[in-house]
Amino acid sequence: MPVCDGLTACQHLQAEARTRHIPLIFLTGAAMPSERVAGLLAGAVDYVTKPFNFEEVRLRLTIHLRDREPVEPATAMASLPVTVATSHLDNLLFQSARLHLLNNLADVPDLVQLATRVGTQARRLNEAFKNCVGITVFEYLREERMKEACTLLADTRLEVQAIGLELGFTSGANFATAFKERFGVSPTQFRQARNHGPS
């Protein structure tokens, strides 16, 4: 970038009221754990390293752009525009199931139960999620849990194990493994970097 680096640009955009609502994703060759943490601390919603898979980037963008719009039960349908690839029914199923998932991330119904609650079959519900956000119900749930994990690590003093259990993981170790696979750093490293700032 000719004027400043991506980290500085992200910090400036997050500091400006007119641009702080824009979800920022790093797409970079800087792959060290400390660099990932610095990007997330600067306000980015995601961090993708090169070489990257274009389809993965597209799906991540889709998730983040959809999730920036607040959803209330009474206005669920209004928050997602119907496109050529996304039918009214797909949107209805997605929004209904999404509310069930986000209601309690620690105790979500399995796919069959979730599909039953929104009046469809498991295969059809996964199809609706793929049409709306490009990923399966399970993949969407995993992303939501990771987003909430970042918030809890940054804004609370809950122990890592307690956060994992609160998000539905069977143990703190399983949570730590999933978090590191997703972000490249452990929950403890993320929290330490968040508390002390990037070095």
N, CA, C and O of each residue as an XYZ file, in Angstrom:
796
protein
N       0.854     -1.187      0.000
C       0.000      0.000      0.000
C       0.890      1.238      0.000
O       1.844      1.315      0.775
N       0.593      2.187     -0.846
C       1.508      3.308     -1.028
C       1.571      4.316      0.121
O       2.615      4.934      0.324
N       0.491      4.499      0.876
C       0.468      5.555      1.900
C       0.788      5.022      3.284
O       1.569      5.630      4.016
N       0.195      3.891      3.652
C       0.447      3.284      4.961
C       0.228      1.788      4.865
O      -0.309      1.300      3.870
N       0.640      1.054      5.892
C       0.437     -0.392      5.861
C      -1.001     -0.746      6.237
O      -1.767      0.116      6.670
N      -1.358     -2.009      6.071
C      -2.730     -2.439      6.313
C      -3.158     -2.261      7.757
O      -4.308     -1.917      8.028
N      -2.233     -2.495      8.693
C      -2.558     -2.356     10.109
C      -2.937     -0.923     10.441
O      -3.930     -0.677     11.126
N      -2.143      0.018      9.954
C      -2.420      1.442     10.191
C      -3.728      1.851      9.528
O      -4.525      2.585     10.113
N      -3.948      1.371      8.297
C      -5.194      1.697      7.589
C      -6.400      1.179      8.364
O      -7.409      1.872      8.489
N      -6.294     -0.029      8.877
C      -7.385     -0.623      9.658
C      -7.670      0.212     10.896
O      -8.829      0.485     11.207
N      -6.625      0.618     11.605
C      -6.788      1.427     12.814
C      -7.460      2.762     12.500
O      -8.322      3.217     13.252
N      -7.068      3.385     11.399
C      -7.670      4.666     11.002
C      -9.152      4.502     10.661
O      -9.986      5.314     11.062
N      -9.465      3.447      9.920
C     -10.856      3.207      9.538
C     -11.727      2.909     10.751
O     -12.880      3.337     10.809
N     -11.180      2.173     11.725
C     -11.932      1.856     12.927
C     -12.120      3.075     13.830
O     -13.092      3.151     14.582
N     -11.194      4.021     13.752
C     -11.273      5.223     14.587
C     -12.240      6.259     14.031
O     -12.640      7.179     14.744
N     -12.615      6.118     12.779
C     -13.476      7.086     12.106
C     -14.934      6.622     12.166
O     -15.255      5.510     11.745
N     -15.810      7.476     12.689
C     -17.221      7.116     12.857
C     -17.886      6.718     11.536
O     -18.753      5.845     11.515
N     -17.481      7.356     10.439
C     -18.114      7.078      9.142
C     -17.728      5.722      8.560
O     -18.425      5.200      7.690
N     -16.619      5.148      9.034
C     -16.135      3.902      8.426
C     -16.004      2.739      9.405
O     -15.714      1.621      8.980
N     -16.208      2.968     10.698
C     -15.955      1.893     11.672
C     -16.944      0.734     11.544
O     -16.667     -0.363     12.028
N     -18.089      0.959     10.901
C     -19.068     -0.123     10.740
C     -18.699     -1.083      9.613
O     -19.303     -2.148      9.489
N     -17.724     -0.722      8.797
C     -17.341     -1.546      7.649
C     -16.503     -2.738      8.137
O     -15.478     -2.530      8.786
N     -16.912     -3.976      7.841
C     -16.110     -5.129      8.255
C     -14.819     -5.210      7.439
O     -14.855     -5.218      6.209
N     -13.699     -5.271      8.120
C     -12.397     -5.299      7.453
C     -11.774     -6.682      7.574
O     -11.764     -7.277      8.651
N     -11.258     -7.186      6.465
C     -10.594     -8.485      6.449
C      -9.186     -8.301      5.895
O      -9.003     -7.748      4.811
N      -8.197     -8.768      6.647
C      -6.827     -8.749      6.151
C      -6.641     -9.888      5.157
O      -7.033    -11.023      5.428
N      -6.052     -9.592      4.023
C      -5.658    -10.581      3.030
C      -4.183    -10.318      2.781
O      -3.831     -9.407      2.032
N      -3.317    -11.108      3.404
C      -1.921    -10.719      3.503
C      -0.980    -11.909      3.535
O      -1.380    -13.043      3.797
N       0.271    -11.617      3.263
C       1.313    -12.627      3.373
C       1.890    -12.702      4.771
O       2.665    -13.610      5.073
N       1.525    -11.760      5.631
C       2.015    -11.743      7.012
C       1.270    -12.803      7.821
O       0.121    -12.602      8.213
N       1.934    -13.930      8.068
C       1.237    -15.079      8.645
C       1.669    -15.431     10.061
O       1.183    -16.414     10.620
N       2.563    -14.659     10.651
C       3.000    -14.957     12.023
C       1.838    -14.768     12.992
O       1.013    -13.875     12.797
N       1.759    -15.603     14.041
C       0.674    -15.454     15.014
C       0.559    -14.043     15.581
O      -0.549    -13.535     15.753
N       1.683    -13.411     15.869
C       1.635    -12.046     16.419
C       1.043    -11.064     15.415
O       0.376    -10.107     15.806
N       1.282    -11.293     14.125
C       0.729    -10.417     13.088
C      -0.783    -10.624     12.960
O      -1.527     -9.665     12.760
N      -1.232    -11.871     13.075
C      -2.672    -12.157     13.049
C      -3.374    -11.457     14.206
O      -4.405    -10.808     14.034
N      -2.782    -11.608     15.394
C      -3.369    -10.987     16.581
C      -3.412     -9.469     16.420
O      -4.418     -8.842     16.749
N      -2.332     -8.875     15.919
C      -2.294     -7.421     15.726
C      -3.406     -6.964     14.790
O      -4.035     -5.932     15.025
N      -3.647     -7.727     13.735
C      -4.715     -7.377     12.800
C      -6.089     -7.441     13.438
O      -6.917     -6.552     13.237
N      -6.334     -8.503     14.216
C      -7.625     -8.639     14.884
C      -7.807     -7.561     15.942
O      -8.908     -7.037     16.114
N      -6.725     -7.224     16.656
C      -6.814     -6.180     17.674
C      -7.042     -4.804     17.058
O      -7.632     -3.926     17.688
N      -6.574     -4.621     15.834
C      -6.760     -3.334     15.155
C      -8.204     -3.136     14.713
O      -8.591     -2.035     14.321
N      -9.008     -4.208     14.774
C     -10.421     -4.070     14.432
C     -10.895     -4.916     13.277
O     -12.070     -4.855     12.916
N     -10.007     -5.711     12.679
C     -10.425     -6.567     11.572
C     -11.345     -7.667     12.082
O     -11.197     -8.134     13.211
N     -12.288     -8.076     11.254
C     -13.198     -9.153     11.641
C     -12.646    -10.515     11.235
O     -13.145    -11.551     11.674
N     -11.607    -10.507     10.387
C     -11.034    -11.770      9.938
C      -9.623    -11.521      9.409
O      -9.226    -10.382      9.165
N      -8.878    -12.610      9.238
C      -7.487    -12.517      8.809
C      -7.192    -13.720      7.936
O      -7.173    -14.850      8.424
N      -6.961    -13.495      6.655
C      -6.709    -14.577      5.701
C      -5.302    -14.406      5.151
O      -4.939    -13.328      4.679
N      -4.507    -15.474      5.213
C      -3.128    -15.396      4.747
C      -2.976    -15.963      3.339
O      -3.740    -16.831      2.917
N      -1.987    -15.463      2.631
C      -1.662    -15.952      1.295
C      -0.714    -17.145      1.424
O       0.093    -17.193      2.352
N      -0.806    -18.114      0.498
C      -1.759    -18.181     -0.607
C      -3.156    -18.509     -0.074
O      -3.300    -19.237      0.908
N      -4.164    -17.974     -0.722
C      -5.520    -18.152     -0.243
C      -6.381    -18.818     -1.305
O      -6.065    -18.813     -2.495
N      -7.471    -19.387     -0.833
C      -8.453    -19.991     -1.711
C      -9.551    -18.959     -1.955
O     -10.180    -18.489     -1.007
N      -9.783    -18.610     -3.201
C     -10.748    -17.559     -3.508
C     -12.139    -17.877     -2.976
O     -12.832    -16.991     -2.474
N     -12.547    -19.132     -3.082
C     -13.881    -19.507     -2.620
C     -14.005    -19.316     -1.103
O     -15.048    -18.887     -0.609
N     -12.928    -19.639     -0.367
C     -12.951    -19.423      1.080
C     -13.112    -17.937      1.407
O     -13.886    -17.568      2.290
N     -12.379    -17.096      0.692
C     -12.479    -15.651      0.922
C     -13.892    -15.163      0.617
O     -14.448    -14.355      1.361
N     -14.471    -15.651     -0.473
C     -15.831    -15.248     -0.829
C     -16.818    -15.632      0.273
O     -17.693    -14.844      0.631
N     -16.672    -16.845      0.808
C     -17.574    -17.307      1.858
C     -17.397    -16.491      3.134
O     -18.378    -16.145      3.793
N     -16.169    -16.188      3.479
C     -15.923    -15.374      4.677
C     -16.538    -13.983      4.510
O     -17.142    -13.457      5.445
N     -16.388    -13.394      3.341
C     -16.995    -12.088      3.085
C     -18.513    -12.158      3.223
O     -19.135    -11.283      3.825
N     -19.094    -13.205      2.660
C     -20.543    -13.374      2.733
C     -21.022    -13.434      4.173
O     -21.993    -12.772      4.541
N     -20.337    -14.229      4.986
C     -20.718    -14.369      6.394
C     -20.637    -13.032      7.110
O     -21.580    -12.636      7.796
N     -19.528    -12.340      6.957
C     -19.344    -11.087      7.690
C     -20.306     -9.997      7.232
O     -20.791     -9.218      8.051
N     -20.582     -9.935      5.949
C     -21.506     -8.910      5.465
C     -22.932     -9.198      5.909
O     -23.662     -8.271      6.261
N     -23.346    -10.458      5.899
C     -24.691    -10.807      6.355
C     -24.851    -10.507      7.839
O     -25.881     -9.989      8.271
N     -23.811    -10.841      8.622
C     -23.914    -10.724     10.077
C     -23.802     -9.298     10.576
O     -24.048     -9.056     11.758
N     -23.444     -8.345      9.735
C     -23.348     -6.957     10.198
C     -24.722     -6.335     10.350
O     -24.866     -5.306     11.011
N     -25.738     -6.948      9.745
C     -27.081     -6.383      9.813
C     -27.814     -6.960     11.004
O     -27.946     -8.180     11.095
N     -28.308     -6.123     11.938
C     -29.025     -6.645     13.095
C     -30.305     -7.354     12.681
O     -31.001     -6.928     11.759
N     -30.600     -8.439     13.378
C     -31.781     -9.217     13.043
C     -32.692     -9.309     14.254
O     -32.268     -9.780     15.310
N     -33.911     -8.877     14.125
C     -34.934     -9.032     15.152
C     -35.979     -9.986     14.595
O     -36.210    -10.007     13.387
N     -36.611    -10.771     15.450
C     -37.599    -11.735     14.954
C     -38.654    -11.109     14.048
O     -39.049    -11.705     13.046
N     -39.108     -9.915     14.396
C     -40.182     -9.285     13.622
C     -39.700     -8.784     12.272
O     -40.501     -8.582     11.359
N     -38.379     -8.580     12.142
C     -37.858     -8.027     10.886
C     -36.840     -8.947     10.249
O     -36.003     -8.500      9.465
N     -36.903    -10.235     10.578
C     -35.892    -11.166     10.084
C     -35.809    -11.163      8.566
O     -34.715    -11.160      8.002
N     -36.930    -11.163      7.918
C     -36.912    -11.228      6.470
C     -36.400     -9.956      5.838
O     -35.861     -9.991      4.732
N     -36.555     -8.837      6.511
C     -36.139     -7.569      5.913
C     -34.629     -7.419      5.882
O     -34.110     -6.631      5.091
N     -33.907     -8.155      6.724
C     -32.470     -7.925      6.839
C     -31.665     -8.577      5.728
O     -30.532     -8.162      5.485
N     -32.198     -9.576      5.046
C     -31.470    -10.209      3.973
C     -32.223    -10.040      2.658
O     -33.344    -10.529      2.520
N     -31.621     -9.358      1.701
C     -32.300     -9.186      0.419
C     -32.414    -10.501     -0.332
O     -31.503    -11.328     -0.301
N     -33.517    -10.683     -0.991
C     -33.691    -11.883     -1.804
C     -32.975    -11.660     -3.128
O     -33.210    -10.666     -3.816
N     -32.089    -12.605     -3.478
C     -31.349    -12.492     -4.726
C     -31.803    -13.598     -5.658
O     -32.660    -14.413     -5.318
N     -31.211    -13.607     -6.838
C     -31.567    -14.644     -7.796
C     -31.261    -16.021     -7.224
O     -32.016    -16.968     -7.445
N     -30.129    -16.140     -6.471
C     -29.713    -17.438     -5.955
C     -30.363    -17.773     -4.619
O     -30.264    -18.910     -4.158
N     -31.020    -16.817     -3.995
C     -31.579    -17.038     -2.672
C     -33.077    -16.786     -2.697
O     -33.523    -15.664     -2.934
N     -33.849    -17.832     -2.454
C     -35.292    -17.705     -2.504
C     -35.841    -17.165     -1.191
O     -35.141    -17.108     -0.180
N     -37.107    -16.772     -1.230
C     -37.800    -16.297     -0.033
C     -37.798    -17.390      1.034
O     -37.584    -17.103      2.212
N     -38.031    -18.622      0.641
C     -38.055    -19.732      1.582
C     -36.669    -19.969      2.181
O     -36.544    -20.219      3.379
N     -35.630    -19.890      1.349
C     -34.267    -20.046      1.873
C     -33.991    -19.018      2.957
O     -33.466    -19.356      4.019
N     -34.338    -17.786      2.698
C     -34.104    -16.714      3.665
C     -34.898    -16.943      4.950
O     -34.387    -16.733      6.050
N     -36.129    -17.368      4.803
C     -36.964    -17.624      5.975
C     -36.380    -18.742      6.827
O     -36.301    -18.615      8.049
N     -35.969    -19.836      6.190
C     -35.369    -20.955      6.919
C     -34.064    -20.541      7.581
O     -33.817    -20.866      8.742
N     -33.235    -19.826      6.840
C     -31.951    -19.380      7.380
C     -32.143    -18.491      8.599
O     -31.526    -18.715      9.640
N     -32.992    -17.489      8.471
C     -33.180    -16.543      9.575
C     -33.800    -17.215     10.792
O     -33.398    -16.931     11.921
N     -34.759    -18.090     10.588
C     -35.392    -18.783     11.705
C     -34.387    -19.672     12.430
O     -34.299    -19.649     13.658
N     -33.635    -20.452     11.667
C     -32.634    -21.342     12.268
C     -31.528    -20.544     12.942
O     -31.037    -20.928     14.003
N     -31.138    -19.438     12.328
C     -30.086    -18.586     12.896
C     -30.482    -18.088     14.283
O     -29.658    -18.076     15.196
N     -31.720    -17.684     14.442
C     -32.190    -17.209     15.747
C     -32.131    -18.318     16.788
O     -31.777    -18.066     17.940
N     -32.474    -19.546     16.395
C     -32.393    -20.684     17.316
C     -30.942    -20.933     17.732
O     -30.666    -21.206     18.900
N     -30.025    -20.837     16.779
C     -28.615    -21.094     17.068
C     -28.033    -20.033     17.993
O     -27.333    -20.357     18.953
N     -28.321    -18.777     17.707
C     -27.727    -17.688     18.469
C     -28.362    -17.515     19.840
O     -27.801    -16.847     20.708
N     -29.514    -18.106     20.034
C     -30.208    -17.977     21.313
C     -29.404    -18.584     22.458
O     -29.431    -18.073     23.577
N     -28.685    -19.677     22.179
C     -27.876    -20.323     23.210
C     -26.788    -21.146     22.531
O     -27.008    -22.307     22.188
N     -25.618    -20.549     22.337
C     -24.534    -21.215     21.624
C     -23.999    -22.428     22.373
O     -23.362    -23.292     21.771
N     -24.247    -22.503     23.672
C     -23.753    -23.629     24.468
C     -24.630    -24.860     24.330
O     -24.169    -25.975     24.574
N     -25.857    -24.684     23.952
C     -26.796    -25.809     23.930
C     -27.689    -25.720     22.700
O     -28.896    -25.502     22.805
N     -27.082    -25.890     21.545
C     -27.845    -25.800     20.301
C     -28.402    -27.171     19.951
O     -27.787    -28.189     20.269
N     -29.551    -27.208     19.302
C     -30.106    -28.499     18.880
C     -29.257    -29.094     17.769
O     -28.557    -28.372     17.060
N     -29.321    -30.417     17.618
C     -28.607    -31.011     16.492
C     -29.339    -30.648     15.201
O     -30.419    -30.057     15.233
N     -28.748    -31.003     14.087
C     -29.278    -30.561     12.802
C     -30.710    -31.023     12.568
O     -31.540    -30.255     12.080
N     -30.998    -32.255     12.906
C     -32.350    -32.784     12.698
C     -33.356    -32.030     13.569
O     -34.426    -31.645     13.098
N     -33.005    -31.823     14.845
C     -33.891    -31.088     15.750
C     -34.096    -29.655     15.278
O     -35.212    -29.137     15.303
N     -33.013    -29.022     14.848
C     -33.107    -27.643     14.374
C     -34.016    -27.555     13.152
O     -34.865    -26.669     13.057
N     -33.827    -28.475     12.230
C     -34.664    -28.488     11.026
C     -36.132    -28.683     11.390
O     -37.006    -28.040     10.809
N     -36.404    -29.563     12.344
C     -37.782    -29.808     12.782
C     -38.392    -28.539     13.373
O     -39.553    -28.223     13.110
N     -37.615    -27.822     14.164
C     -38.111    -26.596     14.803
C     -38.493    -25.522     13.791
O     -39.399    -24.728     14.043
N     -37.810    -25.492     12.652
C     -38.137    -24.471     11.654
C     -39.002    -25.034     10.530
O     -39.236    -24.367      9.522
N     -39.482    -26.283     10.714
C     -40.451    -26.849      9.782
C     -39.895    -27.364      8.476
O     -40.535    -27.227      7.433
N     -38.694    -27.964      8.515
C     -38.143    -28.517      7.292
C     -37.323    -29.756      7.618
O     -37.363    -30.242      8.748
N     -36.578    -30.275      6.640
C     -35.713    -31.424      6.833
C     -34.260    -30.957      6.903
O     -33.927    -29.875      6.421
N     -33.398    -31.781      7.506
C     -31.993    -31.408      7.707
C     -31.303    -31.066      6.388
O     -30.587    -30.068      6.299
N     -31.514    -31.877      5.386
C     -30.868    -31.628      4.093
C     -31.336    -30.301      3.488
O     -30.535    -29.548      2.936
N     -32.616    -30.029      3.596
C     -33.161    -28.779      3.041
C     -32.641    -27.568      3.813
O     -32.404    -26.516      3.221
N     -32.459    -27.705      5.135
C     -31.938    -26.591      5.929
C     -30.488    -26.293      5.564
O     -30.107    -25.130      5.430
N     -29.688    -27.324      5.405
C     -28.300    -27.110      4.974
C     -28.257    -26.434      3.610
O     -27.420    -25.565      3.362
N     -29.158    -26.836      2.736
C     -29.242    -26.229      1.403
C     -29.574    -24.740      1.511
O     -29.010    -23.923      0.783
N     -30.486    -24.386      2.414
C     -30.853    -22.984      2.602
C     -29.667    -22.178      3.118
O     -29.445    -21.053      2.672
N     -28.903    -22.741      4.054
C     -27.720    -22.052      4.567
C     -26.686    -21.850      3.465
O     -26.081    -20.784      3.360
N     -26.490    -22.874      2.649
C     -25.526    -22.752      1.552
C     -25.961    -21.687      0.555
O     -25.124    -20.953      0.030
N     -27.252    -21.595      0.291
C     -27.744    -20.585     -0.637
C     -27.650    -19.174     -0.065
O     -27.429    -18.216     -0.806
N     -27.819    -19.042      1.259
C     -27.814    -17.708      1.877
C     -26.424    -17.226      2.252
O     -26.086    -16.066      2.018
N     -25.612    -18.109      2.833
C     -24.288    -17.669      3.291
C     -23.150    -18.521      2.760
O     -21.990    -18.292      3.101
N     -23.469    -19.494      1.935
C     -22.424    -20.255      1.266
C     -21.793    -21.372      2.073
O     -20.841    -21.999      1.608
N     -22.297    -21.641      3.272
C     -21.733    -22.685      4.109
C     -22.852    -23.479      4.789
O     -24.014    -23.073      4.767
N     -22.488    -24.614      5.392
C     -23.471    -25.454      6.055
C     -23.857    -24.874      7.412
O     -23.241    -23.925      7.896
N     -24.874    -25.455      8.007
C     -25.315    -25.037      9.340
C     -24.169    -25.195     10.341
O     -23.913    -24.293     11.139
N     -23.482    -26.336     10.299
C     -22.384    -26.584     11.229
C     -21.272    -25.557     11.059
O     -20.746    -25.048     12.049
N     -20.906    -25.245      9.815
C     -19.839    -24.268      9.569
C     -20.245    -22.878     10.057
O     -19.426    -22.133     10.595
N     -21.502    -22.547      9.865
C     -21.998    -21.253     10.337
C     -21.944    -21.179     11.857
O     -21.522    -20.168     12.419
N     -22.370    -22.243     12.519
C     -22.341    -22.291     13.978
C     -20.912    -22.156     14.490
O     -20.666    -21.448     15.466
N     -19.987    -22.820     13.847
C     -18.578    -22.734     14.252
C     -18.064    -21.297     14.166
O     -17.364    -20.828     15.064
N     -18.414    -20.601     13.085
C     -17.989    -19.201     12.939
C     -18.600    -18.319     14.025
O     -17.919    -17.454     14.575
N     -19.855    -18.528     14.332
C     -20.516    -17.731     15.370
C     -19.869    -17.973     16.730
O     -19.682    -17.039     17.511
N     -19.531    -19.217     17.005
C     -18.873    -19.523     18.270
C     -17.497    -18.862     18.350
O     -17.107    -18.369     19.409
N     -16.772    -18.851     17.256
C     -15.452    -18.217     17.260
C     -15.556    -16.702     17.432
O     -14.727    -16.096     18.111
N     -16.555    -16.099     16.829
C     -16.759    -14.658     17.005
C     -17.077    -14.324     18.456
O     -16.542    -13.366     19.014
N     -17.957    -15.127     19.063
C     -18.307    -14.897     20.457
C     -17.115    -15.171     21.368
O     -16.948    -14.503     22.387
N     -16.291    -16.144     21.009
C     -15.090    -16.438     21.793
C     -14.162    -15.230     21.832
O     -13.625    -14.897     22.889
N     -13.971    -14.577     20.702
C     -13.117    -13.379     20.664
C     -13.669    -12.293     21.584
O     -12.914    -11.636     22.301
N     -14.968    -12.110     21.561
C     -15.594    -11.095     22.409
C     -15.396    -11.427     23.886
O     -15.035    -10.555     24.676
N     -15.630    -12.677     24.256
C     -15.499    -13.066     25.658
C     -14.056    -13.011     26.137
O     -13.795    -12.635     27.279
N     -13.122    -13.380     25.278
C     -11.713    -13.308     25.653
C     -11.257    -11.869     25.836
O     -10.448    -11.568     26.715
N     -11.783    -10.984     24.999
C     -11.372     -9.584     25.059
C     -12.069     -8.804     26.165
O     -11.464     -7.922     26.775
N     -13.323     -9.116     26.427
C     -14.133     -8.255     27.295
C     -14.474     -8.838     28.663
O     -15.094     -8.156     29.479
N     -14.082    -10.090     28.935
C     -14.380    -10.677     30.244
C     -13.117    -11.279     30.846
O     -12.071    -11.356     30.200
N     -13.241    -11.698     32.089
C     -12.141    -12.382     32.773
C     -12.417    -13.868     32.945
O     -11.732    -14.551     33.706
N     -13.409    -14.358     32.244
C     -13.712    -15.777     32.308
C     -12.496    -16.603     31.905
O     -11.759    -16.222     30.995
N     -12.283    -17.729     32.576
C     -11.195    -18.622     32.215
C     -11.483    -19.235     30.842
O     -12.633    -19.352     30.421
N     -10.412    -19.617     30.167
C     -10.545    -20.185     28.826
C     -11.463    -21.400     28.845
O     -12.303    -21.549     27.956
N     -11.319    -22.271     29.842
C     -12.172    -23.457     29.923
C     -13.642    -23.069     30.074
O     -14.516    -23.675     29.454
N     -13.910    -22.053     30.904
C     -15.290    -21.617     31.107
C     -15.883    -21.058     29.819
O     -17.056    -21.286     29.524
N     -15.080    -20.329     29.052
C     -15.543    -19.782     27.776
C     -15.870    -20.927     26.822
O     -16.900    -20.913     26.148
N     -14.982    -21.915     26.774
C     -15.237    -23.060     25.914
C     -16.537    -23.761     26.244
O     -17.314    -24.097     25.351
N     -16.774    -23.983     27.526
C     -18.009    -24.648     27.949
C     -19.226    -23.786     27.653
O     -20.275    -24.301     27.266
N     -19.091    -22.473     27.834
C     -20.201    -21.559     27.563
C     -20.573    -21.543     26.082
O     -21.711    -21.243     25.724
N     -19.608    -21.868     25.230
C     -19.857    -21.868     23.789
C     -20.194    -23.255     23.253
O     -20.359    -23.434     22.047
N     -20.296    -24.240     24.153
C     -20.738    -25.555     23.713
C     -19.642    -26.553     23.415
O     -19.929    -27.632     22.896
N     -18.379    -26.229     23.727
C     -17.305    -27.190     23.528
C     -17.299    -28.164     24.704
O     -17.689    -27.807     25.816
N     -16.857    -29.386     24.456
C     -16.892    -30.397     25.514
C     -15.798    -30.204     26.556
O     -15.900    -30.730     27.664
N     -14.754    -29.455     26.213
C     -13.675    -29.190     27.160
C     -12.921    -27.940     26.740
O     -13.036    -27.469     25.608
N     -12.141    -27.411     27.687
C     -11.297    -26.260     27.372
C     -10.258    -26.591     26.322
O      -9.899    -25.745     25.503
N      -9.772    -27.830     26.347
C      -8.760    -28.241     25.362
C      -9.336    -28.259     23.949
O      -8.691    -27.801     23.006
N     -10.552    -28.788     23.804
C     -11.191    -28.794     22.480
C     -11.415    -27.383     21.973
O     -11.210    -27.095     20.794
N     -11.841    -26.499     22.877
C     -12.046    -25.102     22.497
C     -10.736    -24.467     22.062
O     -10.684    -23.793     21.033
N      -9.665    -24.677     22.849
C      -8.370    -24.069     22.530
C      -7.857    -24.549     21.180
O      -7.296    -23.771     20.408
N      -8.052    -25.838     20.898
C      -7.615    -26.392     19.613
C      -8.386    -25.761     18.456
O      -7.795    -25.369     17.450
N      -9.711    -25.666     18.602
C     -10.539    -25.071     17.548
C     -10.187    -23.604     17.341
O     -10.129    -23.131     16.206
N      -9.954    -22.889     18.429
C      -9.624    -21.470     18.333
C      -8.295    -21.284     17.608
O      -8.175    -20.418     16.741
N      -7.294    -22.097     17.960
C      -5.982    -21.957     17.323
C      -6.040    -22.321     15.844
O      -5.373    -21.695     15.021
N      -6.836    -23.332     15.509
C      -6.990    -23.694     14.093
C      -7.628    -22.556     13.312
O      -7.293    -22.331     12.149
N      -8.538    -21.845     13.943
C      -9.262    -20.771     13.258
C      -8.447    -19.491     13.135
O      -8.480    -18.832     12.095
N      -7.703    -19.127     14.204
C      -7.032    -17.831     14.224
C      -5.510    -17.894     14.238
O      -4.851    -16.864     14.095
N      -4.945    -19.078     14.409
C      -3.494    -19.188     14.386
C      -2.819    -18.904     15.715
O      -1.594    -18.987     15.809
N      -3.580    -18.574     16.735
C      -3.045    -18.338     18.084
C      -3.976    -19.001     19.086
O      -5.147    -19.249     18.797
N      -3.438    -19.286     20.277
C      -4.275    -19.883     21.306
C      -5.160    -18.817     21.936
O      -4.870    -17.627     21.806
N      -6.238    -19.216     22.619
C      -7.066    -18.238     23.325
C      -6.257    -17.400     24.319
O      -6.485    -16.197     24.450
N      -5.319    -18.033     25.015
C      -4.497    -17.309     25.991
C      -3.620    -16.272     25.302
O      -3.495    -15.147     25.785
N      -3.007    -16.645     24.172
C      -2.179    -15.695     23.422
C      -3.014    -14.531     22.913
O      -2.584    -13.378     22.950
N      -4.215    -14.847     22.437
C      -5.100    -13.790     21.955
C      -5.439    -12.824     23.081
O      -5.382    -11.608     22.896
N      -5.789    -13.355     24.238
C      -6.152    -12.507     25.389
C      -4.961    -11.676     25.840
O      -5.116    -10.489     26.128
N      -3.785    -12.268     25.907
C      -2.607    -11.524     26.332
C      -2.309    -10.378     25.374
O      -2.001     -9.264     25.797
N      -2.404    -10.666     24.084
C      -2.153     -9.629     23.088
C      -3.211     -8.531     23.168
O      -2.911     -7.352     22.984
N      -4.432     -8.927     23.440
C      -5.529     -7.957     23.564
C      -5.325     -7.053     24.774
O      -5.607     -5.857     24.713
N      -4.836     -7.622     25.870
C      -4.642     -6.859     27.092
C      -3.414     -5.952     27.040
O      -3.390     -4.876     27.638
N      -2.382     -6.418     26.302
C      -1.134     -5.650     26.286
C      -0.924     -4.892     24.990
O      -0.008     -4.078     24.879
N      -1.778     -5.163     24.006
C      -1.643     -4.488     22.713
C      -0.555     -5.142     21.895
O       0.269     -5.878     22.440
N      -0.532     -4.887     20.581
C       0.487     -5.493     19.706
C       1.849     -4.950     20.056
O       1.989     -3.763     20.352
N       2.864     -5.809     20.026
C       4.223     -5.385     20.335
C       4.902     -4.802     19.113
O       6.059     -4.390     19.188
